[in-house]
């Protein structure tokens, strides 16, 4: 797997390489406290968003992540962010996460197609053997969304992470294996058709 910044294009969404220039656009849609309810830190100011984006770019520089902005191609508006991270080349494994989408675009074809684009690139171009997704146990909406993708729940890690305020987070891990990808891909394609 060689991870390099690239643009992934679909009908309902475009994923572009994240840059520091995206901070104002991300701040316009992403300083909603509800988006950060289950995250380690609440982003409430443009300075918080700048720090968040810089951390993602630093992760990319170290070869540990590949962050994207999520763009609605109809309006050309940036509506969120996602990334590959926890990349373990030796074991052909990576994680898709740090995903957030403005509430105006949640439960739309945009998120489904974004995951389809990321998974397709991971399995078919990067040749990943396993893609991991995780969320906090309390985040029922996210857990349901990951299961709808076709991922399999692997288990729960109790008090695995902590928020900036010190609240412990129980994390639920899910995965999709290379052999499962064709069925997952077909399921996501069917879900996209239902939106149209």
VENFEN-V106092 format. One record per run of one state. SS is the DSSP state (~ for helix, > for strand, _ for the rest). FROM is the first residue (numbers start at 0). TO is the last residue. If there is no record, write none. Layout:
ss=<SS,SS>
from=<FROM,FROM>
to=<TO,TO>
This chain:
ss=<_,>,_,>,_,~,_,~,_,~,_,>,_,>,~,_,>,_,~,_,~,_,>,_,~,_,>,_,>,~,_>
from=<0,7,9,13,17,19,30,32,36,45,61,64,72,76,88,91,92,101,102,105,108,125,129,136,139,149,151,162,167,177,195>
to=<6,8,12,16,18,29,31,35,44,60,63,71,75,87,90,91,100,101,104,107,124,128,135,138,148,150,161,166,176,194,195>
